[in-house]
């Protein structure tokens, strides 16, 4: 074959262009293209007497001899690289490919073998002496990098057993975060504070690992509360069970539960636990569950207080006034205003499955939940029902009728025995005139509810407004209905 060196180096240039410019764009076709180029290079070398298993011929010129030697060495290194790529692309599972540990370790071993082979076959160096020398150097180097080697072998164990993968939310060595990288030395965790914590593989292999992403659709949510031992456990557990039942985001299977864990002379520890199907919901559901526990305990007469100090003397407050203090709408009212408003409330009780509000009815009063659970459902166009939310102690309903004379779009049903208090329109009007902040708070609450209903079922939306537009529309309607001037 004429000019084998020129053809061989031309093939190398083409291979370099395929690798550098990623041609073609797909990984597997690009690999096969490079394998074909390697086969062409092998044919050129063996057909022209440039066997990689022996020294290159002299060609009658020292520069050509050196170029031939270099081309044979490149053949060994190119073959080692393509062998590693073929293993990575065609054989390794996708999870191992993302972690790159096996690719890096196997590639390093193949390259080392290719270098030794090229030194022995191409340069004809004494392999036995080289191996003996490299063995001694390997022992010295192994002692020097003992901890690094420990991380490498621990990484192999972790990648083989797969206790976690990239993207999993785990707790390793008391560090909790999402796995963003796994390599031959360490695991990189992105914590909830936005920091990257690097845990060496040797440490991860020896410590307890908690994988919060497995099983994928089951994540625990837990709230622990210490209650005074003076409170009857049956009362506390009943209130906490109502709180659990109020959280619609908790899975029904496995069912949430409430248990008294242990007791001391100072407190009784209660645990409320459930499960969600998405790791991203844990924080919001935990916060919601804690708030509902507080509200249901308060409605049952159980106060969360510091247990290290004696309990304050029992107050003989009007329960209606205590309820108003827990209502978000009335946070801007003074104690005297709440005291004057409390006698205007009227009490009413409902049993399970009683309907408090039906759709297309204009409420004539505002209803405040004192205890129990209410289910808010919306009728769909296909005749089905969808549960929008659940109401508990301190929640209100019926504002749309009082504020703008607007009919409700939902049905409200009792899921347990429910006690509510009602505030009539004629009693609310003087309050709104004296407290514009309460009026605006009611409009904001109602506009958020209307926007949520519109997103759940667009066909039920009465007006095509944004949330801010609905707020202004409600505010204008309230001014007319209650003759307000602010």
VOPAGU-2260 file (C-alpha; in pm, 1 decimal, decimal comma):
REM VOPAGU-2260
SITE   aa  ch    i         X         Y         Z
SITE  UNK   A    0       0,0       0,0       0,0
SITE  UNK   A    1     137,3     337,5    -101,4
SITE  UNK   A    2     177,8     611,7     161,2
SITE  UNK   A    3      32,1     420,9     462,4
SITE  UNK   A    4     147,4     690,6     707,3
SITE  UNK   A    5     -44,4     963,5     523,2
SITE  UNK   A    6    -359,3     749,2     506,0
SITE  UNK   A    7    -326,6     647,4     870,6
SITE  UNK   A    8    -289,0    1002,4     998,5
SITE  UNK   A    9    -573,0    1117,1     772,1
SITE  UNK   A   10    -798,1     859,3     938,8
SITE  UNK   A   11    -689,7     993,5    1278,0
SITE  UNK   A   12    -781,9    1348,8    1171,4
SITE  UNK   A   13   -1127,4    1231,8    1061,8
SITE  UNK   A   14   -1172,7    1044,8    1391,2
SITE  UNK   A   15   -1068,0    1355,2    1582,3
SITE  UNK   A   16   -1326,1    1562,6    1391,6
SITE  UNK   A   17   -1600,6    1306,1    1462,7
SITE  UNK   A   18   -1515,5    1315,9    1834,2
SITE  UNK   A   19   -1464,4    1691,2    1862,0
SITE  UNK   A   20   -1771,6    1804,7    1667,7
SITE  UNK   A   21   -1995,1    1514,6    1783,8
SITE  UNK   A   22   -2085,4    1392,3    1435,4
SITE  UNK   A   23   -2340,5    1242,0    1413,9
SITE  UNK   A   24   -2525,7    1388,9    1712,2
SITE  UNK   A   25   -2661,3    1054,7    1837,1
SITE  UNK   A   26   -2423,2     868,2    2064,6
SITE  UNK   A   27   -2463,0     513,6    1926,9
SITE  UNK   A   28   -2420,6     605,8    1554,6
SITE  UNK   A   29   -2117,3     816,9    1649,9
SITE  UNK   A   30   -1964,1     519,9    1831,4
SITE  UNK   A   31   -2013,6     291,7    1530,0
SITE  UNK   A   32   -1862,6     557,7    1303,2
SITE  UNK   A   33   -1550,9     567,4    1519,1
SITE  UNK   A   34   -1534,9     187,7    1528,0
SITE  UNK   A   35   -1541,6     183,0    1145,6
SITE  UNK   A   36   -1258,6     435,9    1139,0
SITE  UNK   A   37   -1061,7     220,6    1383,4
SITE  UNK   A   38   -1122,0     -83,4    1160,0
SITE  UNK   A   39    -998,6     117,6     858,5
SITE  UNK   A   40    -686,7     223,7    1051,0
SITE  UNK   A   41    -622,5    -139,2    1150,3
SITE  UNK   A   42    -649,9    -249,6     788,1
SITE  UNK   A   43    -404,0      19,6     676,4
SITE  UNK   A   44    -152,6     -75,4     946,3
SITE  UNK   A   45    -160,4    -451,6     893,9
SITE  UNK   A   46    -174,5    -425,9     512,7
SITE  UNK   A   47     133,9    -205,2     502,0
SITE  UNK   A   48     344,9    -403,4     752,9
SITE  UNK   A   49     289,3    -153,5    1036,3
SITE  UNK   A   50     180,9    -421,2    1282,5
SITE  UNK   A   51     105,8    -279,5    1632,7
SITE  UNK   A   52     255,5    -604,2    1769,1
SITE  UNK   A   53     605,1    -518,2    1649,3
SITE  UNK   A   54     830,5    -221,1    1585,0
SITE  UNK   A   55     753,7      -7,5    1282,5
SITE  UNK   A   56     972,6     -65,4     974,1
SITE  UNK   A   57    1246,1     184,3     899,6
SITE  UNK   A   58    1103,7     310,0     564,7
SITE  UNK   A   59    1464,3     416,5     493,3
SITE  UNK   A   60    1414,4     728,5     705,0
SITE  UNK   A   61    1430,4     793,1    1079,3
SITE  UNK   A   62    1140,0    1050,3    1079,0
SITE  UNK   A   63     914,5     801,0     898,8
SITE  UNK   A   64    1015,6     528,5    1144,4
SITE  UNK   A   65     926,1     753,3    1440,6
SITE  UNK   A   66     593,4     848,8    1279,8
SITE  UNK   A   67     521,0     477,2    1229,5
SITE  UNK   A   68     599,0     405,6    1594,9
SITE  UNK   A   69     370,4     689,8    1707,2
SITE  UNK   A   70      90,7     565,2    1479,5
SITE  UNK   A   71     112,8     214,8    1629,1
SITE  UNK   A   72     104,9     354,4    1985,2
SITE  UNK   A   73    -198,0     565,7    1894,3
SITE  UNK   A   74    -365,4     249,1    1761,1
SITE  UNK   A   75    -335,1      87,6    2104,7
SITE  UNK   A   76    -466,5     396,1    2288,8
SITE  UNK   A   77    -749,3     448,8    2037,4
SITE  UNK   A   78    -855,1      85,1    2075,7
SITE  UNK   A   79    -853,6     116,2    2455,2
SITE  UNK   A   80   -1068,9     430,2    2438,6
SITE  UNK   A   81   -1321,9     276,6    2200,5
SITE  UNK   A   82   -1342,6     -40,9    2409,9
SITE  UNK   A   83   -1431,6     166,7    2717,1
SITE  UNK   A   84   -1686,7     368,5    2519,7
SITE  UNK   A   85   -1846,0      55,7    2372,6
SITE  UNK   A   86   -1884,8     -97,0    2719,1
SITE  UNK   A   87   -2032,6     227,1    2854,0
SITE  UNK   A   88   -2273,5     287,6    2564,3
SITE  UNK   A   89   -2389,1     -62,3    2475,9
SITE  UNK   A   90   -2366,4    -272,3    2792,2
SITE  UNK   A   91   -2381,8     -66,0    3112,8
SITE  UNK   A   92   -2725,3      19,1    3266,2
SITE  UNK   A   93   -2832,3     381,5    3238,1
SITE  UNK   A   94   -2800,4     434,8    3615,5
SITE  UNK   A   95   -2435,4     322,1    3608,4
SITE  UNK   A   96   -2369,3     545,5    3307,7
SITE  UNK   A   97   -2495,9     853,2    3494,8
SITE  UNK   A   98   -2270,0     775,7    3789,5
SITE  UNK   A   99   -1966,9     715,5    3557,1
SITE  UNK   A  100   -1778,6     519,9    3823,5
SITE  UNK   A  101   -1746,5     195,2    3625,3
SITE  UNK   A  102   -1665,6     383,2    3306,5
SITE  UNK   A  103   -1384,6     575,7    3476,3
SITE  UNK   A  104   -1235,9     274,6    3658,5
SITE  UNK   A  105   -1264,9      37,7    3359,3
SITE  UNK   A  106   -1129,5     304,8    3123,4
SITE  UNK   A  107    -829,6     361,8    3349,6
SITE  UNK   A  108    -752,6     -12,2    3363,8
SITE  UNK   A  109    -786,2     -55,5    2985,9
SITE  UNK   A  110    -565,3     248,4    2921,4
SITE  UNK   A  111    -303,8     113,2    3161,0
SITE  UNK   A  112    -308,4    -221,5    2981,5
SITE  UNK   A  113    -281,8     -45,3    2642,1
SITE  UNK   A  114      19,1     157,6    2758,0
SITE  UNK   A  115     197,2    -153,5    2887,1
SITE  UNK   A  116     118,7    -341,6    2562,1
SITE  UNK   A  117     242,4     -54,8    2343,4
SITE  UNK   A  118     564,8     -31,7    2545,5
SITE  UNK   A  119     619,9    -404,9    2511,9
SITE  UNK   A  120     519,0    -463,9    2149,1
SITE  UNK   A  121     596,0    -133,4    1977,6
SITE  UNK   A  122     899,0     -10,9    2172,1
SITE  UNK   A  123    1009,1    -365,1    2268,4
SITE  UNK   A  124    1091,2    -272,2    2627,0
SITE  UNK   A  125    1143,8    -558,2    2879,0
SITE  UNK   A  126     790,4    -621,6    3009,3
SITE  UNK   A  127     894,8    -837,4    3305,3
SITE  UNK   A  128    1125,0    -573,1    3444,8
SITE  UNK   A  129     866,4    -307,6    3376,3
SITE  UNK   A  130     593,5    -508,6    3551,0
SITE  UNK   A  131     818,9    -577,9    3850,6
SITE  UNK   A  132     910,9    -211,6    3878,2
SITE  UNK   A  133     550,2    -101,3    3834,5
SITE  UNK   A  134     443,3    -354,4    4101,9
SITE  UNK   A  135     680,8    -202,6    4354,3
SITE  UNK   A  136     567,8     144,9    4257,6
SITE  UNK   A  137     204,8      31,2    4287,7
SITE  UNK   A  138     267,3     -86,2    4646,3
SITE  UNK   A  139     426,0     245,2    4742,7
SITE  UNK   A  140     153,8     439,6    4562,6
SITE  UNK   A  141    -119,0     225,2    4721,2
SITE  UNK   A  142       9,5     300,9    5070,4
SITE  UNK   A  143      24,4     670,1    4986,8
SITE  UNK   A  144    -332,3     685,4    4854,0
SITE  UNK   A  145    -489,6     427,6    5083,2
SITE  UNK   A  146    -788,4     645,4    5170,6
SITE  UNK   A  147    -851,8     724,9    4804,5
SITE  UNK   A  148    -843,5     355,4    4713,8
SITE  UNK   A  149   -1085,2     290,9    4998,2
SITE  UNK   A  150   -1323,0     544,7    4842,1
SITE  UNK   A  151   -1287,0     379,1    4500,5
SITE  UNK   A  152   -1369,3      28,0    4621,7
SITE  UNK   A  153   -1648,7     161,3    4843,0
SITE  UNK   A  154   -1784,0     340,8    4536,0
SITE  UNK   A  155   -1782,8      11,6    4346,6
SITE  UNK   A  156   -1984,1    -147,8    4628,2
SITE  UNK   A  157   -2231,3     142,4    4635,3
SITE  UNK   A  158   -2278,3     132,4    4258,9
SITE  UNK   A  159   -2325,5    -244,6    4264,0
SITE  UNK   A  160   -2577,6    -254,9    4549,5
SITE  UNK   A  161   -2742,7      76,9    4446,0
SITE  UNK   A  162   -2875,3     200,4    4782,5
SITE  UNK   A  163   -2944,3     531,5    4604,9
SITE  UNK   A  164   -2922,7     686,9    4260,7
SITE  UNK   A  165   -2879,2    1032,9    4116,8
SITE  UNK   A  166   -3192,4    1234,4    4190,8
SITE  UNK   A  167   -3284,3    1043,4    4509,9
SITE  UNK   A  168   -3339,6    1235,0    4834,4
SITE  UNK   A  169   -3127,1    1059,2    5097,2
SITE  UNK   A  170   -2975,5    1097,9    5440,6
SITE  UNK   A  171   -2609,8     987,9    5455,5
SITE  UNK   A  172   -2394,6    1032,6    5767,2
SITE  UNK   A  173   -2660,7    1267,4    5917,4
SITE  UNK   A  174   -2652,2    1483,4    5602,3
SITE  UNK   A  175   -2983,4    1505,2    5417,3
SITE  UNK   A  176   -3004,3    1614,5    5055,7
SITE  UNK   A  177   -3064,3    1519,5    4693,4
SITE  UNK   A  178   -2797,4    1314,7    4514,5
SITE  UNK   A  179   -2660,5    1528,1    4229,0
SITE  UNK   A  180   -2341,4    1336,9    4147,4
SITE  UNK   A  181   -2175,2    1001,6    4219,0
SITE  UNK   A  182   -1815,5     944,6    4112,1
SITE  UNK   A  183   -1519,9     721,2    4199,6
SITE  UNK   A  184   -1439,9     920,5    4513,6
SITE  UNK   A  185   -1754,6    1067,3    4670,5
SITE  UNK   A  186   -2128,8    1131,0    4662,5
SITE  UNK   A  187   -2242,8    1492,3    4618,5
SITE  UNK   A  188   -2560,5    1594,1    4806,2
SITE  UNK   A  189   -2756,5    1915,0    4746,8
SITE  UNK   A  190   -2912,2    2009,5    5082,1
SITE  UNK   A  191   -3234,0    2201,5    5142,9
SITE  UNK   A  192   -3018,3    2509,1    5223,9
SITE  UNK   A  193   -2877,3    2505,1    4870,3
SITE  UNK   A  194   -2532,8    2380,3    4974,5
SITE  UNK   A  195   -2345,7    2088,5    4816,0
SITE  UNK   A  196   -2208,5    1844,4    5075,4
SITE  UNK   A  197   -1947,2    1593,0    4955,7
SITE  UNK   A  198   -1961,2    1260,3    5141,4
SITE  UNK   A  199   -1666,0    1024,1    5072,4
SITE  UNK   A  200   -1773,2     683,6    4944,6
SITE  UNK   A  201   -1588,5     508,4    5227,9
SITE  UNK   A  202   -1797,4     701,9    5481,0
SITE  UNK   A  203   -2122,4     635,7    5293,0
SITE  UNK   A  204   -2049,2     262,7    5275,3
SITE  UNK   A  205   -2002,8     237,9    5653,9
SITE  UNK   A  206   -2286,5     459,7    5777,5
SITE  UNK   A  207   -2663,9     419,7    5789,6
SITE  UNK   A  208   -2833,3     539,0    5468,9
SITE  UNK   A  209   -3195,1     653,7    5459,6
SITE  UNK   A  210   -3339,6     677,1    5107,9
SITE  UNK   A  211   -3651,5     896,4    5120,4
SITE  UNK   A  212   -3719,1     840,1    4749,5
SITE  UNK   A  213   -3784,9     466,9    4782,4
SITE  UNK   A  214   -4046,9     349,6    4742,8
SITE  UNK   A  215   -4107,5     625,4    4492,8
SITE  UNK   A  216   -4470,6     699,0    4580,3
SITE  UNK   A  217   -4457,0     663,5    4959,3
SITE  UNK   A  218   -4304,4     928,9    5185,5
SITE  UNK   A  219   -4370,0     959,0    5557,5
SITE  UNK   A  220   -4496,3    1273,3    5730,9
SITE  UNK   A  221   -4479,8    1295,0    6109,3
SITE  UNK   A  222   -4569,7    1548,0    6377,9
SITE  UNK   A  223   -4481,5    1487,3    6745,4
SITE  UNK   A  224   -4656,6    1679,5    7023,1
SITE  UNK   A  225   -4594,7    1683,9    7397,3
SITE  UNK   A  226   -4921,1    1737,9    7585,6
SITE  UNK   A  227   -4980,2    1787,0    7955,2
SITE  UNK   A  228   -5066,0    1457,6    8133,4
SITE  UNK   A  229   -5364,8    1637,5    8287,0
SITE  UNK   A  230   -5540,5    1620,1    7949,1
SITE  UNK   A  231   -5743,9    1305,0    7893,9
SITE  UNK   A  232   -5573,3    1091,3    7623,3
SITE  UNK   A  233   -5904,8    1002,5    7456,6
SITE  UNK   A  234   -5980,2    1372,8    7408,9
SITE  UNK   A  235   -5635,4    1444,4    7265,1
SITE  UNK   A  236   -5636,1    1142,0    7031,7
SITE  UNK   A  237   -5985,7    1220,7    6906,0
SITE  UNK   A  238   -5884,0    1579,4    6824,4
SITE  UNK   A  239   -5567,0    1465,3    6648,4
SITE  UNK   A  240   -5759,9    1206,3    6445,7
SITE  UNK   A  241   -5989,6    1483,6    6324,3
SITE  UNK   A  242   -5682,6    1685,6    6230,1
SITE  UNK   A  243   -5544,1    1394,7    6027,0
SITE  UNK   A  244   -5878,4    1344,6    5856,0
SITE  UNK   A  245   -5879,0    1712,0    5753,3
SITE  UNK   A  246   -5560,8    1680,1    5542,8
SITE  UNK   A  247   -5671,1    1567,1    5198,1
SITE  UNK   A  248   -5311,1    1533,1    5073,7
SITE  UNK   A  249   -5242,4    1235,7    5303,2
SITE  UNK   A  250   -5275,9     892,4    5142,6
SITE  UNK   A  251   -5556,3     664,5    5259,0
SITE  UNK   A  252   -5342,2     352,2    5205,5
SITE  UNK   A  253   -5132,4     317,8    5416,0
SITE  UNK   A  254   -5375,2     491,6    5647,5
SITE  UNK   A  255   -5252,3     774,5    5872,8
SITE  UNK   A  256   -5251,7     704,5    6243,9
SITE  UNK   A  257   -5234,4     870,9    6586,2
SITE  UNK   A  258   -5063,4     706,0    6880,0
SITE  UNK   A  259   -4953,3     789,4    7233,3
SITE  UNK   A  260   -4582,6     701,4    7226,3
SITE  UNK   A  261   -4483,6     731,4    7591,7
SITE  UNK   A  262   -4558,3     930,7    7905,2
SITE  UNK   A  263   -4366,8    1090,7    8189,6
SITE  UNK   A  264   -4475,6    1283,6    8496,9
SITE  UNK   A  265   -4445,0    1603,7    8293,9
SITE  UNK   A  266   -4590,7    1515,9    7952,9
SITE  UNK   A  267   -4740,4    1260,0    7719,6
SITE  UNK   A  268   -4583,9    1229,8    7374,5
SITE  UNK   A  269   -4834,1    1188,4    7090,0
SITE  UNK   A  270   -4732,4    1109,5    6733,7
SITE  UNK   A  271   -4936,4    1189,5    6424,7
SITE  UNK   A  272   -4809,3    1016,2    6111,6
SITE  UNK   A  273   -4920,4     966,1    5753,0
SITE  UNK   A  274   -4787,6     930,5    5401,2
SITE  UNK   A  275   -4778,6    1140,7    5084,8
SITE  UNK   A  276   -4711,4    1027,0    4729,2
SITE  UNK   A  277   -4467,2    1303,1    4640,1
SITE  UNK   A  278   -4148,3    1403,4    4819,6
SITE  UNK   A  279   -4213,6    1766,9    4725,1
SITE  UNK   A  280   -4532,6    1769,1    4936,2
SITE  UNK   A  281   -4367,0    1671,5    5265,7
SITE  UNK   A  282   -4287,9    2021,3    5390,8
SITE  UNK   A  283   -4623,1    2180,3    5303,1
SITE  UNK   A  284   -4825,7    1883,4    5432,7
SITE  UNK   A  285   -4625,0    1872,9    5757,7
SITE  UNK   A  286   -4691,7    2243,2    5814,6
SITE  UNK   A  287   -5060,7    2201,4    5732,3
SITE  UNK   A  288   -5088,2    1899,7    5963,2
SITE  UNK   A  289   -4925,9    2083,8    6252,8
SITE  UNK   A  290   -5158,9    2382,7    6207,9
SITE  UNK   A  291   -5464,8    2157,1    6199,2
SITE  UNK   A  292   -5346,6    1970,9    6509,7
SITE  UNK   A  293   -5321,2    2302,6    6690,6
SITE  UNK   A  294   -5667,5    2413,5    6578,5
SITE  UNK   A  295   -5845,1    2085,8    6657,3
SITE  UNK   A  296   -5674,7    2062,9    6994,8
SITE  UNK   A  297   -5780,9    2419,3    7072,5
SITE  UNK   A  298   -6140,3    2342,1    6972,6
SITE  UNK   A  299   -6128,6    2043,9    7212,1
SITE  UNK   A  300   -6006,2    2266,4    7494,8
SITE  UNK   A  301   -5647,5    2136,1    7483,0
SITE  UNK   A  302   -5389,4    2414,3    7469,0
SITE  UNK   A  303   -5029,2    2368,5    7357,1
SITE  UNK   A  304   -4826,1    2541,5    7626,9
SITE  UNK   A  305   -4476,5    2525,7    7782,3
SITE  UNK   A  306   -4475,1    2223,2    8011,6
SITE  UNK   A  307   -4181,2    2352,1    8214,5
SITE  UNK   A  308   -4398,3    2612,8    8387,5
SITE  UNK   A  309   -4721,4    2566,9    8584,9
SITE  UNK   A  310   -5044,3    2594,9    8388,3
SITE  UNK   A  311   -5213,5    2932,8    8395,7
SITE  UNK   A  312   -5541,7    2954,7    8586,5
SITE  UNK   A  313   -5838,5    2857,9    8373,4
SITE  UNK   A  314   -6012,6    3155,5    8217,4
SITE  UNK   A  315   -6387,5    3181,4    8202,0
SITE  UNK   A  316   -6388,9    3337,1    7855,1
SITE  UNK   A  317   -6696,1    3320,6    7638,5
SITE  UNK   A  318   -6624,6    3025,7    7400,5
SITE  UNK   A  319   -6759,6    3238,3    7116,9
SITE  UNK   A  320   -6500,4    3505,0    7186,1
SITE  UNK   A  321   -6224,8    3243,6    7205,8
SITE  UNK   A  322   -6340,4    3110,7    6866,9
SITE  UNK   A  323   -6330,8    3456,4    6707,2
SITE  UNK   A  324   -5970,8    3498,4    6821,4
SITE  UNK   A  325   -5879,4    3189,4    6617,7
SITE  UNK   A  326   -6044,4    3317,8    6297,9
SITE  UNK   A  327   -5796,0    3463,1    6049,8
SITE  UNK   A  328   -6047,4    3717,0    5918,1
SITE  UNK   A  329   -6075,3    3889,5    6255,4
SITE  UNK   A  330   -5705,7    3919,0    6349,4
SITE  UNK   A  331   -5720,7    4297,1    6308,2
SITE  UNK   A  332   -6003,4    4335,8    6563,9
SITE  UNK   A  333   -5927,9    4450,8    6914,8
SITE  UNK   A  334   -6024,5    4249,0    7222,5
SITE  UNK   A  335   -6312,7    4489,1    7294,7
SITE  UNK   A  336   -6446,6    4452,2    6940,7
SITE  UNK   A  337   -6431,9    4074,2    6966,6
SITE  UNK   A  338   -6606,6    4095,0    7303,9
SITE  UNK   A  339   -6887,9    4298,7    7147,2
SITE  UNK   A  340   -6915,5    4070,6    6842,9
SITE  UNK   A  341   -6924,2    3739,2    7034,3
SITE  UNK   A  342   -7284,3    3767,1    7169,8
SITE  UNK   A  343   -7411,6    3814,2    6813,8
SITE  UNK   A  344   -7306,1    3459,6    6715,4
SITE  UNK   A  345   -7565,5    3182,1    6718,2
SITE  UNK   A  346   -7469,8    2817,2    6774,0
SITE  UNK   A  347   -7581,8    2526,5    6555,2
SITE  UNK   A  348   -7489,9    2156,3    6543,5
SITE  UNK   A  349   -7479,6    1910,0    6253,9
SITE  UNK   A  350   -7434,5    1534,7    6234,9
SITE  UNK   A  351   -7237,6    1325,3    5985,7
SITE  UNK   A  352   -7354,1    1366,0    5622,4
SITE  UNK   A  353   -7567,0    1671,7    5700,3
SITE  UNK   A  354   -7550,4    1930,8    5421,3
SITE  UNK   A  355   -7472,7    2281,0    5544,3
SITE  UNK   A  356   -7452,8    2464,2    5210,8
SITE  UNK   A  357   -7582,2    2372,2    4866,6
SITE  UNK   A  358   -7473,6    2519,1    4534,0
SITE  UNK   A  359   -7654,5    2811,2    4368,5
SITE  UNK   A  360   -7781,6    2931,1    4709,0
SITE  UNK   A  361   -7696,9    3283,1    4828,7
SITE  UNK   A  362   -7581,5    3253,3    5194,0
SITE  UNK   A  363   -7749,2    3497,6    5429,7
SITE  UNK   A  364   -7492,6    3458,6    5705,5
SITE  UNK   A  365   -7126,2    3382,0    5761,6
SITE  UNK   A  366   -7057,5    3043,4    5923,7
SITE  UNK   A  367   -6757,2    2982,4    6151,6
SITE  UNK   A  368   -6653,2    2625,1    6228,2
SITE  UNK   A  369   -6606,7    2567,2    6601,4
SITE  UNK   A  370   -6527,6    2194,4    6587,4
SITE  UNK   A  371   -6550,5    1903,2    6344,1
SITE  UNK   A  372   -6467,6    1854,2    5975,3
SITE  UNK   A  373   -6653,1    1980,1    5667,3
SITE  UNK   A  374   -6602,2    1859,7    5310,6
SITE  UNK   A  375   -6624,9    2113,4    5026,2
SITE  UNK   A  376   -6714,0    1949,4    4692,0
SITE  UNK   A  377   -6761,1    2088,5    4343,1
SITE  UNK   A  378   -6988,9    1940,4    4076,4
SITE  UNK   A  379   -6816,5    1855,4    3750,6
SITE  UNK   A  380   -6964,7    1886,5    3402,2
SITE  UNK   A  381   -6977,1    1507,0    3362,6
SITE  UNK   A  382   -7194,3    1471,1    3672,7
SITE  UNK   A  383   -6914,4    1369,9    3909,4
SITE  UNK   A  384   -6792,4    1546,3    4220,8
SITE  UNK   A  385   -6445,4    1662,7    4317,9
SITE  UNK   A  386   -6340,7    1751,2    4671,9
SITE  UNK   A  387   -6192,6    2099,1    4672,5
SITE  UNK   A  388   -6089,0    2123,5    5037,6
SITE  UNK   A  389   -6184,9    2046,1    5394,2
SITE  UNK   A  390   -6275,7    2297,9    5662,8
SITE  UNK   A  391   -6185,0    2271,4    6029,0
SITE  UNK   A  392   -6194,6    2480,3    6346,9
SITE  UNK   A  393   -6150,8    2850,3    6276,0
SITE  UNK   A  394   -6241,0    2824,7    5905,6
SITE  UNK   A  395   -6527,9    3028,6    5763,0
SITE  UNK   A  396   -6774,7    3000,4    5475,2
SITE  UNK   A  397   -7059,5    3198,0    5326,4
SITE  UNK   A  398   -6862,1    3520,1    5275,1
SITE  UNK   A  399   -6962,4    3543,3    4907,6
SITE  UNK   A  400   -7329,9    3587,8    4998,0
SITE  UNK   A  401   -7258,5    3851,6    5260,5
SITE  UNK   A  402   -6998,5    4039,8    5058,6
SITE  UNK   A  403   -7145,3    4051,1    4708,5
SITE  UNK   A  404   -7477,3    3866,3    4717,5
SITE  UNK   A  405   -7312,7    3590,6    4511,9
SITE  UNK   A  406   -7439,2    3229,0    4519,9
SITE  UNK   A  407   -7201,3    2955,3    4626,6
SITE  UNK   A  408   -7060,2    2715,8    4365,7
SITE  UNK   A  409   -6988,9    2428,1    4603,8
SITE  UNK   A  410   -7163,3    2187,3    4838,7
SITE  UNK   A  411   -7050,4    2167,5    5202,0
SITE  UNK   A  412   -7115,4    1843,1    5392,4
SITE  UNK   A  413   -7030,6    1735,3    5747,4
SITE  UNK   A  414   -6775,4    1453,1    5770,3
SITE  UNK   A  415   -6810,1    1433,4    6149,5
SITE  UNK   A  416   -7022,3    1588,9    6417,4
SITE  UNK   A  417   -6983,3    1962,6    6360,7
SITE  UNK   A  418   -7048,8    2268,0    6575,7
SITE  UNK   A  419   -7066,2    2604,5    6398,3
SITE  UNK   A  420   -7150,7    2962,7    6486,1
SITE  UNK   A  421   -7332,9    3198,2    6251,2
SITE  UNK   A  422   -7306,9    3574,5    6204,5
SITE  UNK   A  423   -7597,7    3744,4    6027,4
SITE  UNK   A  424   -7559,5    4010,8    5758,9
SITE  UNK   A  425   -7717,5    4291,0    5964,9
SITE  UNK   A  426   -7468,6    4218,9    6245,2
SITE  UNK   A  427   -7173,6    4214,8    6004,5
SITE  UNK   A  428   -7243,1    4546,2    5828,1
SITE  UNK   A  429   -7153,2    4774,0    6126,7
SITE  UNK   A  430   -6832,8    4574,1    6174,3
SITE  UNK   A  431   -6729,7    4623,6    5809,6
SITE  UNK   A  432   -6798,4    4996,2    5829,2
SITE  UNK   A  433   -6577,7    5031,5    6136,6
SITE  UNK   A  434   -6303,8    4796,3    6011,3
SITE  UNK   A  435   -6215,5    4829,9    5640,2
SITE  UNK   A  436   -5922,8    4589,1    5694,2
SITE  UNK   A  437   -6164,1    4308,6    5779,4
SITE  UNK   A  438   -6361,2    4378,7    5461,3
SITE  UNK   A  439   -6049,2    4366,7    5245,3
SITE  UNK   A  440   -5931,7    4048,1    5420,6
SITE  UNK   A  441   -6264,4    3881,8    5343,3
SITE  UNK   A  442   -6243,3    3987,3    4977,9
SITE  UNK   A  443   -5888,0    3855,0    4947,8
SITE  UNK   A  444   -5987,4    3520,5    5103,5
SITE  UNK   A  445   -6287,9    3486,0    4874,6
SITE  UNK   A  446   -6090,8    3585,4    4563,2
SITE  UNK   A  447   -5832,7    3315,6    4640,6
SITE  UNK   A  448   -6110,5    3060,0    4678,9
SITE  UNK   A  449   -6273,7    3167,6    4352,1
SITE  UNK   A  450   -5940,2    3147,0    4171,1
SITE  UNK   A  451   -5880,6    2795,2    4310,2
SITE  UNK   A  452   -6225,4    2683,7    4196,4
SITE  UNK   A  453   -6164,9    2827,6    3851,4
SITE  UNK   A  454   -5837,0    2637,8    3817,9
SITE  UNK   A  455   -5999,8    2311,6    3929,7
SITE  UNK   A  456   -6307,0    2343,8    3708,2
SITE  UNK   A  457   -6299,1    2627,0    3456,8
SITE  UNK   A  458   -6653,9    2555,9    3347,0
SITE  UNK   A  459   -6782,0    2663,2    3688,4
SITE  UNK   A  460   -6620,4    3007,0    3684,0
SITE  UNK   A  461   -6884,1    3283,4    3689,4
SITE  UNK   A  462   -6658,4    3552,0    3551,6
SITE  UNK   A  463   -6337,9    3546,6    3346,8
SITE  UNK   A  464   -6122,5    3754,1    3579,6
SITE  UNK   A  465   -5776,5    3725,9    3722,0
SITE  UNK   A  466   -5749,8    3686,0    4098,6
SITE  UNK   A  467   -5679,3    4057,8    4138,6
SITE  UNK   A  468   -5976,6    4140,0    3915,4
SITE  UNK   A  469   -6204,2    3917,5    4122,6
SITE  UNK   A  470   -6082,6    4091,2    4438,6
SITE  UNK   A  471   -6173,1    4435,2    4304,8
SITE  UNK   A  472   -6506,8    4308,1    4174,9
SITE  UNK   A  473   -6592,1    4165,3    4517,8
SITE  UNK   A  474   -6481,2    4482,9    4692,0
SITE  UNK   A  475   -6705,8    4694,1    4470,2
SITE  UNK   A  476   -7000,6    4458,5    4528,7
SITE  UNK   A  477   -6949,1    4470,7    4905,0
SITE  UNK   A  478   -6945,5    4850,3    4904,6
SITE  UNK   A  479   -7283,3    4855,6    4731,6
SITE  UNK   A  480   -7439,9    4577,6    4939,8
SITE  UNK   A  481   -7331,1    4719,2    5277,5
SITE  UNK   A  482   -7330,0    5089,0    5181,2
SITE  UNK   A  483   -6958,1    5127,4    5260,8
SITE  UNK   A  484   -6764,5    5444,3    5175,2
SITE  UNK   A  485   -6395,6    5339,8    5199,8
